[in-house]
Amino acid sequence: MFSLDRDARSERRMPLKKIILFVLCLLIMPQAVFAAHKTFSPLKVKAAMLVDMKTGRILYQQNMDRVIQPASLSKIMSLYLISEDIETKKAAYQDLVTVSPHAVHTGGSKMLFRAGERYEVLDLIKGMAIHSANDASVALAEHFGGSEEIFVRRMNAKAKELGMKDTHFVNPHGLPNKKQKTTARDIYVLSRDYLRRFPNSYKIHSIERFAFNDMILTNRNDLLHRYPGANGLKTGYVCASGFHLVATAVRGDTKLMAIVMGAKDRRSRSEQARMLLDYGFDRIGPGRGGTMIGG
């Protein structure tokens, strides 16, 4: 009996090579898993998303339905409506806009107009998209809506039409207001449709700086000159919500959109978005995981 038991144990023994390989796998696997996910545990923001723009796959999300003030990401909706009116020939880039006293006295980031001055629509669009100018936002809202209030009603109607379920706008620029709200998911829906419908917008959003009235106005999106393939889209900040960035980038056939909302500072929002884009370009591929959103 003893001999038979010993033989049985001997047959069940794992060969030495297999034992070594098994131990090595145990040592290596946790490191590999950690390397793949170490940047997302979690991101240092209030909300975030990473989406493959070609398929609509969500590659990463963090609190994407958390309600938060949009800050200057509101300007994406303003630019959407302006682009829509230009596309339908209701207006043109060369049209002249008269700057009102109300626009001049708008706070925050500015192009520094004087009341009564007239500028082309295109220059004011650049001011909004690149320098996040609030005075330009009001001037364009008044020009395209007849008044700021009417234009904001159009913004909310378009948000409803696009399916932005948790969004409400109070102004065309995003200056603080407790009633103004959105989510990372809604900002993705808006940004996706804006860029799909008006792809030439990339040409404006990717400009790093432009000259206006003896000033050089720079783009607030730091990734444009630091991240290969970055080509948009918009930054935002108010104290109540923190620093936001919708960052788009393309490499070959891969197009990604990273959304970070509520970063602690300008540098952090760029760094968190860069980490998302790096992850996406490293991991994206046919048939890989992710939840579908939109189409």
SULZIUR-V627794 format. One record per residue. N is the residue number from 0. PSI is psi as a letter, one per 30 degrees, with the letter a starting at -180 (999 if undefined). D_CENTER is the distance of its C-alpha to the mean C-alpha in Angstrom with 1 decimal. Layout:
N;PSI;D_CENTER
N;PSI;D_CENTER
This chain:
0;e;72.6
1;e;71.2
2;e;71.1
3;e;69.2
4;e;66.6
5;e;66.2
6;e;65.7
7;e;63.2
8;e;61.1
9;e;61.4
10;e;60.1
11;f;57.1
12;k;56.2
13;k;53.0
14;l;53.8
15;e;53.0
16;e;50.5
17;e;48.5
18;e;48.5
19;e;47.1
20;e;44.4
21;e;43.5
22;e;43.3
23;e;41.2
24;e;38.7
25;e;38.5
26;e;37.8
27;e;35.2
28;e;33.2
29;e;31.8
30;e;30.7
31;e;28.9
32;e;27.2
33;e;26.2
34;e;24.9
35;f;22.6
36;g;21.1
37;f;21.7
38;f;18.2
39;i;17.2
40;i;19.9
41;a;17.6
42;l;14.7
43;h;15.5
44;l;12.9
45;e;13.4
46;l;10.9
47;l;8.7
48;l;8.1
49;k;8.7
50;k;9.9
51;j;12.4
52;f;11.8
53;e;15.6
54;f;16.8
55;g;14.2
56;k;15.1
57;j;13.2
58;f;14.0
59;k;13.1
60;k;12.4
61;j;13.4
62;h;14.3
63;f;11.9
64;g;14.4
65;k;15.0
66;k;15.4
67;l;14.0
68;k;14.1
69;f;11.0
70;b;12.3
71;f;11.3
72;f;8.3
73;e;11.7
74;f;12.2
75;e;10.1
76;e;12.9
77;e;15.5
78;e;14.7
79;e;14.8
80;e;18.3
81;e;19.5
82;e;18.7
83;e;20.5
84;e;23.5
85;e;23.8
86;e;23.6
87;g;26.4
88;g;28.4
89;f;28.5
90;l;27.4
91;l;27.0
92;f;25.2
93;f;28.6
94;k;29.4
95;k;30.3
96;k;28.7
97;k;31.0
98;k;29.4
99;l;30.7
100;e;31.8
101;e;29.3
102;e;26.4
103;e;28.1
104;g;28.4
105;k;24.7
106;a;23.6
107;a;20.8
108;k;19.5
109;l;21.9
110;f;23.4
111;i;26.8
112;l;28.6
113;k;32.1
114;k;33.0
115;f;34.5
116;l;32.8
117;k;31.5
118;l;28.7
119;k;27.3
120;e;24.3
121;e;22.6
122;e;23.0
123;e;21.5
124;e;18.5
125;e;18.0
126;e;18.5
127;e;15.7
128;e;13.1
129;e;14.3
130;f;16.0
131;h;14.5
132;k;18.1
133;e;19.1
134;e;22.5
135;e;21.3
136;e;19.2
137;e;22.4
138;e;24.6
139;e;22.7
140;e;22.5
141;e;26.2
142;e;26.9
143;f;25.1
144;f;25.9
145;e;29.3
146;l;28.1
147;e;25.0
148;e;26.0
149;e;26.4
150;e;23.0
151;e;21.3
152;e;23.4
153;e;22.0
154;e;18.4
155;e;19.5
156;e;21.5
157;e;18.7
158;e;16.5
159;e;19.6
160;e;20.2
161;f;16.8
162;g;17.4
163;i;15.0
164;f;17.7
165;h;16.6
166;k;15.4
167;k;17.7
168;k;17.5
169;f;20.3
170;l;19.5
171;f;17.7
172;f;16.1
173;g;15.0
174;l;17.9
175;k;19.0
176;k;20.7
177;f;21.4
178;f;21.4
179;k;17.8
180;l;15.6
181;a;12.7
182;l;11.1
183;e;8.1
184;e;10.0
185;e;10.6
186;e;7.2
187;e;6.8
188;e;10.3
189;e;9.9
190;e;7.4
191;e;9.6
192;e;12.7
193;e;12.0
194;e;11.7
195;e;14.5
196;e;16.7
197;i;16.2
198;f;15.6
199;f;17.4
200;f;14.5
201;e;13.3
202;e;16.6
203;e;15.7
204;f;12.1
205;f;13.5
206;k;16.4
207;e;16.9
208;l;19.5
209;l;21.9
210;k;25.3
211;k;26.1
212;h;29.4
213;g;30.4
214;l;27.1
215;j;24.5
216;k;21.0
217;l;18.4
218;k;14.7
219;f;12.9
220;j;10.5
221;f;13.0
222;f;11.8
223;e;13.2
224;g;16.7
225;f;16.4
226;k;14.7
227;k;16.5
228;f;14.8
229;k;11.7
230;g;11.4
231;a;8.4
232;e;6.5
233;k;6.6
234;l;7.7
235;l;9.8
236;k;12.8
237;l;15.7
238;e;18.3
239;f;18.3
240;f;14.8
241;a;14.0
242;k;11.3
243;l;7.6
244;k;4.9
245;j;1.6
246;k;4.6
247;k;6.9
248;k;10.5
249;k;13.8
250;j;17.1
251;b;20.0
252;g;19.3
253;k;16.3
254;k;12.8
255;l;9.9
256;k;6.2
257;k;5.2
258;k;3.5
259;k;6.3
260;k;8.3
261;h;11.8
262;l;12.5
263;f;16.0
264;l;15.6
265;e;13.8
266;e;15.2
267;e;14.2
268;e;10.4
269;e;10.7
270;e;13.1
271;e;11.4
272;e;8.4
273;e;11.5
274;e;13.3
275;e;11.0
276;e;11.1
277;e;14.8
278;e;15.4
279;e;14.1
280;f;16.1
281;e;19.0
282;f;19.2
283;k;18.2
284;l;21.3
285;k;23.4
286;f;24.2
287;l;22.2
288;l;21.1
289;l;18.1
290;k;17.9
291;k;17.6
292;k;15.3
293;b;15.9
294;999;17.5
